[in-house]
């Protein structure tokens, strides 16, 4: 496994969503079956001329396979190129994710754009500049004029005027609107359906795929309703639901990998250390399945012309989606073009290409372009979700308040940030895969949030057992100077030392820290328990974050602020409910995402800028400190310790 | 099918369509105004906001027949010329957008708020916008953009 493959530890690997019957009019090419989610290596060393086009009037176009979903890649790439070209930002345009024109920079995921694509763009831009001006000097961070300055998104104007077209907004001449018949439950098989029930619209049945295309989405939906009424399904029985989920995951936990990236991290004899210890703490933490729920659901527009296929779609993985289309339709990849307009959010949820395949299948039958956008209910139900977790922690303190034993087991959700940054005498840290009843995959910061929640909650308990201030306990046991630095920065700005131990009715403060993908974060929070819901309200947060040299401080602040509030969602109420193979809260009125009123009125962000450290991707890690800091604050306020994501209501005192 | 007439962004328009079709889909599919977005289909996210007779309205559940005879303003028409509306300018300058999918709806809600309440308190801003979802969770910057737009108006601005 090289680094490129390793960064998404449990990246979704599943069979192609559809394998359509070949179109008889087309030349049949045989392609081997097999694993589909092929990760191309980053185009790290793409030739400068394939990376940067020098136009007339001193305008430059940077070409990249990366995508923009609100995380700031477009602007950051433009800034990097402008810096190295010695050009103003206004003279640089970035052409993103048109597979027929750009280098394959791989998937946009795992905070990889900053550490991998930015250096590739800078190298190419520096080479272009050298070509144009032999005397040009190479740029160091100390000389930065564009990088390191706050820049708004380069296409902000098109966003605020409504001119920007997301994938669901792309319109083509003669275009139809498509919808797909969904199964009533996961794993249900279609036994029979009357396709003629739809009336005068395009209907396709191809294996398990049934869909309609019509001149308006309203008429397409009406046709689909008629078809759906005739469908007979074989629905499998399943006893697993969101109530007994954690017992199920635990019962089905597999033994961990003996080798490879998911092998246990072990030192000493943890069982013996636990047996001998005087002060032991054991607890189980859980995290529910949650959905990314980006504002724009999955969408695609597909158009066939002379056996070639063009698809506009919202995906983080344009070249993989191109290859999936080629495989699904059994045509050469050279006949498929995927374009990814800046789309309406992903958060790790759009690594796949379902809508592209569906739109393309309908467009082939209709012989017209087809636009297909998932409904919110489809997005909640059929998109993959963040894996649920059961995390078992056993720890012990020795006589000197050192961590004598640390036994940490994550079941099902993954190995991101599973390693402990705290010194311990003996430890065993394991990730055990399990049998997930829901389709699960990537999500902003992956399993780091759950792992950090469990670890940082447990560390607080150890601090209490040691009769130490949680800040002092952490500073003493941390084996990482960068975490220590952000922890101190957050604590200082928050005023931790003056506030700790002071009791205000129904309020409490807490802190947490962590490391993931090589960037470090710490948060101090104050919460208040709502007397009606018995859930915490985040009143104040101070989060310190360090990700090397800061490229765009404005965008970084946006990412940190967004991560904090998104992280709040998984604390306060997000969780997929399901039974009998159906999601029962597949709508925003039942699945509670954060809103304006959830946002803390005081949000201090401390950005630690390390000009001498290579820039590190920052869209994910700022999310991981929120939940444990809040759990620790709830404990400080009430003496009750939340051990689940989302938190359970604090029990009323007897 | 039936004919419906209304004014869209200052121009009289006529559509011949099913009366129960959501206004959102008529705007997007028939009139090609894609700045108004689908987010949930149940009035829970307000990405589909337009101004209907000057008041913010959810269009994903509004049958087109109920819009007949009314004045509709979409995000595309907020700044008719090259100069942005001060609310658009404030969102841009504050960086009050990430993916941008909710932005049009947020801006139109803000325009209506400031029309009715030129100097809203923070509580009024949050109350007014609370039904609008931003999954990038850029809420604090959106509140800051509303404040900036309000201040710009009071301190002179271009008065629009």
Interface residues (C-beta under 8 A of the other chain):
Chain A: X69 X70 X71 X72 X150 X152 X153 X156 X157 X159 X160 X161 X162 X163 X164 X165 X166 X168 X169 X171 X177 X216 X217 X218 X219 X292 X293 X294 X295 X296 X297 X342 X343 X344 X345 X347 X373 X375 X376 X377 X554 X555 X557 X558 X561 X562 X563 X564 X565 X566 X568 X569 X587 X588 X589 X593 X594 X595 X596 X597 X598 X599 X601 X603
Chain B: X17 X18 X20 X21 X22 X25 X28 X29 X30 X32 X33 X34 X35 X36 X37 X38 X39 X40 X41 X42 X44 X45 X47 X74 X75 X76 X78 X79 X84 X88 X89 X91 X92 X93 X95 X97 X98 X99 X100 X101 X102 X103 X104 X107 X122 X125 X126 X129 X130 X131 X132 X133 X134 X135 X136 X137 X138 X139 X140 X141 X142 X143
